Amino acid sequence: MIEAGSLIRSLSGRPAARNFHTFVINEIGLGIVTGRFPIGSILANDAEMMETYGVSRTVLREALKTLEAKGMVEARPKVGTRVTPSSRWSFFDPQVLSWHFYAKPDQRFFESLFDVRGALEARAIALASARRTAEHVRLMKYWRHQMDIAQGNLEAHGLSALEIHRVIADSSGNALLRSVTGIVELTLALALKSLDASTGAAYCRDSLAAHGDLVSAVEAGTASTAALAGSAVIELDNNRAKLLL
């Protein structure tokens, strides 16, 4: 399991594994997504992987079972553990999504990512405009303020923006729409990854304004205005992420 915000926090480096089990999952999963373990290839046998990762057979087997549940590998008797086609991967799994942050940028994947974010967030924003409570509005305003005082700190800015989107998803009242959080975080992280000292300030300024419009529209319950503000936020991140291609 990956905690919300951990990908943005790792912008300065790879995420730290919390235990051996997580470490092995991350190493193999990342290796699959980045092509170090190509699709269709057979992973090394247990003895080799145990030595490579310095873990017990129990830890290794549990890690492989987790990856199999994510659709990334399959174990076959007398064959071994094979890397499956990407069409079988659980792309809504936050951990699978996070590994793509380190993969070579791919235009088709980026397009798919932002298409899905746009579709899911549009619905979440529409529902949130009708169902938000005073507490939801308070939380959105709080995180909008945190964006404002981030003072160009990209990690703080990104984490605060992510929290606004999490509150919107929660206020939609649709539990399934909360699955958009992993996609939002990856797209945010990609946008932040594209920034440098000369572009960070302008992005933060535009993002702050767009999120301010979004929060105000959701609070007012004007779904059409909120939809336009949400589209502006997504387009801003999309334009930045494209620069990585």
WOCORJO-V194347 format. One record per residue. N is the residue number from 0. RES is the residue in three letters. NEAR is the number of other C-alpha atoms within 10 Angstrom. Layout:
[[N & RES & NEAR] [N & RES & NEAR]]
//
This chain:
[[0 & MET & 8] [1 & ILE & 15] [2 & GLU & 9] [3 & ALA & 16] [4 & GLY & 19] [5 & SER & 14] [6 & LEU & 27] [7 & ILE & 24] [8 & ARG & 17] [9 & SER & 13] [10 & LEU & 16] [11 & SER & 10] [12 & GLY & 9] [13 & ARG & 12] [14 & PRO & 16] [15 & ALA & 11] [16 & ALA & 14] [17 & ARG & 8] [18 & ASN & 8] [19 & PHE & 16] [20 & HIS & 19] [21 & THR & 17] [22 & PHE & 18] [23 & VAL & 25] [24 & ILE & 21] [25 & ASN & 22] [26 & GLU & 13] [27 & ILE & 21] [28 & GLY & 26] [29 & LEU & 21] [30 & GLY & 16] [31 & ILE & 22] [32 & VAL & 23] [33 & THR & 16] [34 & GLY & 12] [35 & ARG & 12] [36 & PHE & 18] [37 & PRO & 16] [38 & ILE & 16] [39 & GLY & 12] [40 & SER & 15] [41 & ILE & 17] [42 & LEU & 19] [43 & ALA & 14] [44 & ASN & 11] [45 & ASP & 15] [46 & ALA & 12] [47 & GLU & 11] [48 & MET & 17] [49 & MET & 18] [50 & GLU & 11] [51 & THR & 11] [52 & TYR & 14] [53 & GLY & 13] [54 & VAL & 16] [55 & SER & 15] [56 & ARG & 14] [57 & THR & 11] [58 & VAL & 18] [59 & LEU & 21] [60 & ARG & 15] [61 & GLU & 15] [62 & ALA & 21] [63 & LEU & 22] [64 & LYS & 17] [65 & THR & 18] [66 & LEU & 22] [67 & GLU & 18] [68 & ALA & 13] [69 & LYS & 19] [70 & GLY & 19] [71 & MET & 25] [72 & VAL & 29] [73 & GLU & 17] [74 & ALA & 16] [75 & ARG & 9] [76 & PRO & 6] [77 & LYS & 6] [78 & VAL & 10] [79 & GLY & 16] [80 & THR & 20] [81 & ARG & 20] [82 & VAL & 22] [83 & THR & 20] [84 & PRO & 13] [85 & SER & 14] [86 & SER & 9] [87 & ARG & 11] [88 & TRP & 18] [89 & SER & 16] [90 & PHE & 18] [91 & PHE & 14] [92 & ASP & 15] [93 & PRO & 21] [94 & GLN & 20] [95 & VAL & 22] [96 & LEU & 20] [97 & SER & 24] [98 & TRP & 20] [99 & HIS & 19] [100 & PHE & 19] [101 & TYR & 15] [102 & ALA & 14] [103 & LYS & 12] [104 & PRO & 16] [105 & ASP & 12] [106 & GLN & 13] [107 & ARG & 8] [108 & PHE & 11] [109 & PHE & 16] [110 & GLU & 13] [111 & SER & 11] [112 & LEU & 18] [113 & PHE & 20] [114 & ASP & 13] [115 & VAL & 14] [116 & ARG & 19] [117 & GLY & 20] [118 & ALA & 12] [119 & LEU & 20] [120 & GLU & 26] [121 & ALA & 18] [122 & ARG & 17] [123 & ALA & 24] [124 & ILE & 28] [125 & ALA & 21] [126 & LEU & 21] [127 & ALA & 27] [128 & SER & 27] [129 & ALA & 17] [130 & ARG & 18] [131 & ARG & 22] [132 & THR & 13] [133 & ALA & 10] [134 & GLU & 11] [135 & HIS & 19] [136 & VAL & 20] [137 & ARG & 14] [138 & LEU & 17] [139 & MET & 27] [140 & LYS & 18] [141 & TYR & 15] [142 & TRP & 22] [143 & ARG & 22] [144 & HIS & 14] [145 & GLN & 17] [146 & MET & 26] [147 & ASP & 19] [148 & ILE & 12] [149 & ALA & 16] [150 & GLN & 13] [151 & GLY & 17] [152 & ASN & 13] [153 & LEU & 23] [154 & GLU & 19] [155 & ALA & 18] [156 & HIS & 23] [157 & GLY & 22] [158 & LEU & 23] [159 & SER & 22] [160 & ALA & 23] [161 & LEU & 22] [162 & GLU & 20] [163 & ILE & 23] [164 & HIS & 25] [165 & ARG & 22] [166 & VAL & 21] [167 & ILE & 29] [168 & ALA & 26] [169 & ASP & 21] [170 & SER & 24] [171 & SER & 23] [172 & GLY & 16] [173 & ASN & 14] [174 & ALA & 10] [175 & LEU & 12] [176 & LEU & 18] [177 & ARG & 20] [178 & SER & 16] [179 & VAL & 21] [180 & THR & 24] [181 & GLY & 26] [182 & ILE & 22] [183 & VAL & 24] [184 & GLU & 26] [185 & LEU & 22] [186 & THR & 23] [187 & LEU & 23] [188 & ALA & 26] [189 & LEU & 26] [190 & ALA & 21] [191 & LEU & 23] [192 & LYS & 18] [193 & SER & 17] [194 & LEU & 18] [195 & ASP & 10] [196 & ALA & 8] [197 & SER & 8] [198 & THR & 12] [199 & GLY & 15] [200 & ALA & 16] [201 & ALA & 13] [202 & TYR & 19] [203 & CYS & 21] [204 & ARG & 14] [205 & ASP & 14] [206 & SER & 22] [207 & LEU & 20] [208 & ALA & 16] [209 & ALA & 19] [210 & HIS & 24] [211 & GLY & 18] [212 & ASP & 19] [213 & LEU & 30] [214 & VAL & 26] [215 & SER & 18] [216 & ALA & 21] [217 & VAL & 28] [218 & GLU & 23] [219 & ALA & 15] [220 & GLY & 19] [221 & THR & 15] [222 & ALA & 21] [223 & SER & 14] [224 & THR & 18] [225 & ALA & 25] [226 & ALA & 22] [227 & LEU & 15] [228 & ALA & 23] [229 & GLY & 24] [230 & SER & 18] [231 & ALA & 19] [232 & VAL & 21] [233 & ILE & 20] [234 & GLU & 14] [235 & LEU & 16] [236 & ASP & 21] [237 & ASN & 20] [238 & ASN & 12] [239 & ARG & 19] [240 & ALA & 23] [241 & LYS & 16] [242 & LEU & 13] [243 & LEU & 15] [244 & LEU & 10]]
//
